[in-house]
Amino acid sequence: MDARRRIYEVVSCFPGVHFREIQRITRLGNGCLRYHLNVLERCGAIESEKYGRRLRYYPRGMKSYQKKLLALLHLDTARRILVFLLNHSGARHGDIVRVLKLSPSTVSWHMRKLVECGVVCEIRGIYLLCDTEGLRKVLQLYRRCLGGEGTGARAVRRGPAGEC
């Protein structure tokens, strides 16, 4: 039961966390972790959603849009691009490449994914956030779990097992 509570706390503290991150934080074995995640899902305490090749876990009741944003924000490059667009509305591909010091192909790939997800809109080569306030709200609510030095799941991994 202690393991299940720790897993639930990790998912609550870091919505959008994937299996390996939960495993690193809780230091549980594959089988044990899989079992407790399944029990938590069956009883409705948590939900999972596949994004790309990863299954991500969320506390019950999160809105679909928030889940989508959190999954994207867990990706470092996508997060950097979204934060840039939040601060520089109406940016062009070249602006993103130059300011974020990313290769053009990397920016193109991420922008295509962000547009497909409905998070970014492209109008004649200019990229705009589709829901600026929604992104700002998610960043504000979940900034602790989204990374940056000394924050997020990566920082917690180094601490004692089960800490949030």
Kinemage of the C-alpha trace (Angstrom):
@kinemage 1
@onewidth
@group {chain A} dominant
@subgroup {mainchain}
@vectorlist {calphas} color= white
{ca met a 1} P 0.000 0.000 0.000
{ca asp a 2} L 2.911 2.338 0.738
{ca ala a 3} L 4.232 1.855 -2.809
{ca arg a 4} L 0.819 2.656 -4.286
{ca arg a 5} L 0.561 5.839 -2.239
{ca arg a 6} L 4.052 6.930 -3.378
{ca ile a 7} L 3.138 6.282 -7.017
{ca tyr a 8} L -0.081 8.263 -6.658
{ca glu a 9} L 1.822 11.158 -5.065
{ca val a 10} L 4.335 11.189 -7.933
{ca val a 11} L 1.546 11.250 -10.541
{ca ser a 12} L -0.240 14.012 -8.616
{ca cys a 13} L 2.911 16.089 -8.191
{ca phe a 14} L 4.092 15.564 -11.787
{ca pro a 15} L 1.090 15.148 -14.106
{ca gly a 16} L 2.137 13.725 -17.454
{ca val a 17} L 4.974 11.679 -15.981
{ca his a 18} L 5.823 8.477 -17.835
{ca phe a 19} L 6.627 4.994 -16.557
{ca arg a 20} L 10.420 5.291 -16.417
{ca glu a 21} L 10.266 8.623 -14.573
{ca ile a 22} L 7.928 7.119 -11.979
{ca gln a 23} L 10.268 4.148 -11.710
{ca arg a 24} L 13.339 6.348 -11.153
{ca ile a 25} L 11.584 8.438 -8.514
{ca thr a 26} L 9.991 5.562 -6.586
{ca arg a 27} L 12.830 3.062 -7.184
{ca leu a 28} L 10.289 0.282 -7.729
{ca gly a 29} L 10.869 -2.680 -10.028
{ca asn a 30} L 9.083 -2.965 -13.384
{ca gly a 31} L 6.594 -5.607 -12.290
{ca cys a 32} L 5.726 -3.967 -8.992
{ca leu a 33} L 5.288 -0.547 -10.589
{ca arg a 34} L 3.199 -1.926 -13.477
{ca tyr a 35} L 0.949 -3.788 -11.026
{ca his a 36} L 0.303 -0.738 -8.826
{ca leu a 37} L -0.241 1.578 -11.817
{ca asn a 38} L -2.845 -0.876 -13.151
{ca val a 39} L -4.586 -1.026 -9.752
{ca leu a 40} L -4.624 2.789 -9.498
{ca glu a 41} L -6.044 3.045 -13.024
{ca arg a 42} L -8.717 0.382 -12.449
{ca cys a 43} L -9.923 2.089 -9.281
{ca gly a 44} L -10.049 5.450 -11.085
{ca ala a 45} L -7.389 7.284 -9.068
{ca ile a 46} L -5.216 7.972 -12.129
{ca glu a 47} L -5.597 7.965 -15.908
{ca ser a 48} L -3.119 7.153 -18.645
{ca glu a 49} L -2.881 8.488 -22.155
{ca lys a 50} L -0.507 7.582 -24.935
{ca tyr a 51} L 1.406 10.459 -26.474
{ca gly a 52} L 3.888 9.508 -29.159
{ca arg a 53} L 5.546 6.314 -27.986
{ca arg a 54} L 5.062 6.986 -24.283
{ca leu a 55} L 2.184 6.294 -21.973
{ca arg a 56} L 1.807 9.256 -19.634
{ca tyr a 57} L -0.021 9.241 -16.298
{ca tyr a 58} L -2.302 11.939 -14.901
{ca pro a 59} L -4.445 12.404 -11.812
{ca arg a 60} L -8.107 11.650 -12.461
{ca gly a 61} L -10.210 14.463 -13.850
{ca met a 62} L -7.653 16.463 -15.813
{ca lys a 63} L -9.019 18.096 -18.944
{ca ser a 64} L -7.921 16.674 -22.290
{ca tyr a 65} L -6.365 19.985 -23.367
{ca gln a 66} L -4.302 20.167 -20.163
{ca lys a 67} L -3.067 16.601 -20.722
{ca lys a 68} L -2.047 17.428 -24.286
{ca leu a 69} L -0.207 20.576 -23.195
{ca leu a 70} L 1.561 18.803 -20.333
{ca ala a 71} L 2.695 15.989 -22.620
{ca leu a 72} L 4.186 18.589 -24.982
{ca leu a 73} L 5.678 20.648 -22.180
{ca his a 74} L 7.538 17.596 -20.862
{ca leu a 75} L 9.560 17.692 -24.102
{ca asp a 76} L 12.409 20.188 -23.644
{ca thr a 77} L 12.481 21.549 -27.198
{ca ala a 78} L 8.701 21.825 -27.504
{ca arg a 79} L 8.580 23.589 -24.123
{ca arg a 80} L 11.279 26.074 -25.201
{ca ile a 81} L 9.385 26.815 -28.426
{ca leu a 82} L 6.039 27.244 -26.642
{ca val a 83} L 7.520 29.567 -24.022
{ca phe a 84} L 9.207 31.552 -26.814
{ca leu a 85} L 5.866 31.886 -28.649
{ca leu a 86} L 4.208 32.929 -25.414
{ca asn a 87} L 6.680 35.812 -25.122
{ca his a 88} L 7.021 36.564 -28.868
{ca ser a 89} L 3.625 36.228 -30.494
{ca gly a 90} L 3.730 36.065 -34.255
{ca ala a 91} L 7.210 34.585 -34.648
{ca arg a 92} L 8.511 33.190 -37.921
{ca his a 93} L 10.441 29.954 -38.383
{ca gly a 94} L 13.736 31.833 -38.749
{ca asp a 95} L 13.143 33.785 -35.532
{ca ile a 96} L 12.675 30.579 -33.567
{ca val a 97} L 15.791 29.014 -35.134
{ca arg a 98} L 17.928 32.087 -34.455
{ca val a 99} L 16.820 32.910 -30.918
{ca leu a 100} L 16.587 29.352 -29.564
{ca lys a 101} L 19.711 28.236 -31.459
{ca leu a 102} L 18.024 25.156 -32.910
{ca ser a 103} L 18.514 23.610 -36.315
{ca pro a 104} L 15.882 24.506 -38.931
{ca ser a 105} L 14.881 20.846 -39.301
{ca thr a 106} L 14.354 20.495 -35.536
{ca val a 107} L 12.149 23.579 -35.454
{ca ser a 108} L 10.203 22.369 -38.514
{ca trp a 109} L 9.580 18.967 -36.939
{ca his a 110} L 8.385 20.424 -33.625
{ca met a 111} L 6.268 23.102 -35.276
{ca arg a 112} L 4.552 20.473 -37.426
{ca lys a 113} L 3.734 18.464 -34.273
{ca leu a 114} L 2.519 21.556 -32.381
{ca val a 115} L 0.280 22.558 -35.295
{ca glu a 116} L -1.076 18.981 -35.632
{ca cys a 117} L -1.945 18.980 -31.920
{ca gly a 118} L -3.837 22.251 -32.273
{ca val a 119} L -1.618 24.105 -29.817
{ca val a 120} L 0.017 26.374 -32.423
{ca cys a 121} L -1.580 27.957 -35.489
{ca glu a 122} L 0.364 28.858 -38.612
{ca ile a 123} L -0.858 31.764 -40.725
{ca arg a 124} L 1.271 32.587 -43.783
{ca gly a 125} L 4.509 31.452 -42.144
{ca ile a 126} L 3.780 33.148 -38.817
{ca tyr a 127} L 3.301 30.964 -35.755
{ca leu a 128} L 0.793 31.904 -33.070
{ca leu a 129} L -0.410 30.103 -29.971
{ca cys a 130} L -4.008 28.971 -30.386
{ca asp a 131} L -4.765 29.463 -26.674
{ca thr a 132} L -2.274 31.794 -25.026
{ca glu a 133} L -4.178 31.999 -21.750
{ca gly a 134} L -4.616 28.218 -21.577
{ca leu a 135} L -0.873 27.707 -21.979
{ca arg a 136} L -0.080 30.426 -19.460
{ca lys a 137} L -2.458 28.813 -16.954
{ca val a 138} L -0.980 25.306 -17.408
{ca leu a 139} L 2.568 26.672 -17.091
{ca gln a 140} L 1.625 28.517 -13.926
{ca leu a 141} L -0.194 25.551 -12.353
{ca tyr a 142} L 2.403 22.931 -13.232
{ca arg a 143} L 5.693 24.819 -13.501
{ca arg a 144} L 7.160 22.706 -10.705
{ca cys a 145} L 6.792 19.497 -12.702
{ca leu a 146} L 8.009 20.847 -16.034
{ca gly a 147} L 11.740 21.046 -15.515
{ca gly a 148} L 14.290 23.772 -15.338
{ca glu a 149} L 17.211 23.518 -12.980
{ca gly a 150} L 16.382 22.225 -9.538
{ca thr a 151} L 12.711 21.632 -10.328
{ca gly a 152} L 10.595 18.896 -11.732
{ca ala a 153} L 10.733 15.128 -11.726
{ca arg a 154} L 14.381 15.051 -12.754
{ca ala a 155} L 15.411 16.931 -9.613
{ca val a 156} L 13.239 14.731 -7.393
{ca arg a 157} L 14.872 11.580 -8.789
{ca arg a 158} L 18.005 12.439 -6.880
{ca gly a 159} L 16.140 12.719 -3.584
{ca pro a 160} L 14.946 9.932 -1.299
{ca ala a 161} L 12.405 7.521 -2.778
{ca gly a 162} L 8.821 8.747 -2.708
{ca glu a 163} L 9.537 12.418 -2.056
{ca cys a 164} L 7.539 15.029 -3.928
